Amino acid sequence: MTENQNPKRYDLEERTLHFAQRVREFVKKLPKILANVVDSRQLVNASGSVGANYIEANEALSKKDFVMRIKICRKEAKESRYWLRLVDTNDKSELEQERKTLEAEACELTHIFGSIVTKSE
């Protein structure tokens, strides 16, 4: 198995894109109640912002700019987790499991970006 085929090796840009895509698929399945409509909009925005800011960080003009963008990534990942905890799955086990999986990924991304901030400062 070559280095690029190793499933444990992640391209963080791809990983954040995949997270945002999975969130969008999840949101489509949620019950269409007012609270979910409002919370889902926030969730979609925050989840997409994680990857968008990571792309910006990679194009940073200075180390200070890089660290600021990574901190925004961390903040948006935390916010994604918050909105994931608020959405109502109507106790459907499949949706609840998907919600928990996405919440775990948001938490992992938060830790990854926190580690990058620590190592960069």
C-alpha positions, 0 to 999 in steps of 0.5 A, a space after each residue: 500500500 502506497 502512502 497515498 492509499 493509507 486510509 489513516 492518512 488524511 488530507 485535512 482539506 479533503 476531510 473538512 470538505 467531506 465533513 461539510 458534505 456529510 452535514 448537508 446530507 444529514 440535514 436533508 434527512 431531519 424532520 422539517 420543524 421550525 427549530 431544525 430549519 433554523 438550527 440546520 442553517 447555522 449548522 450548514 454555515 458553521 460546517 462549511 466554514 471549517 474547510 473554507 477557513 482551512 483553505 484560507 489558512 493555507 494561503 495565509 500571508 503570515 504566520 499570524 494570519 495562519 494562526 488566526 485562520 486556524 483558530 477560526 477553524 477550531 471555533 467553527 468546528 466547536 460551533 458545528 458540534 453545538 448545532 449538532 447537539 441542538 438538532 432534533 432527530 425525533 429519536 430516530 435511531 439511524 439519524 441519532 447515530 449519524 448525528 453522534 458520528 458527525 458530532 464526534 468528527 466535529 470534536 476531532 476536528 476541534 482537537 486537530 485545529 487546537 493542536 495546530 494552534 498550539 504547535 504554531 504559536 
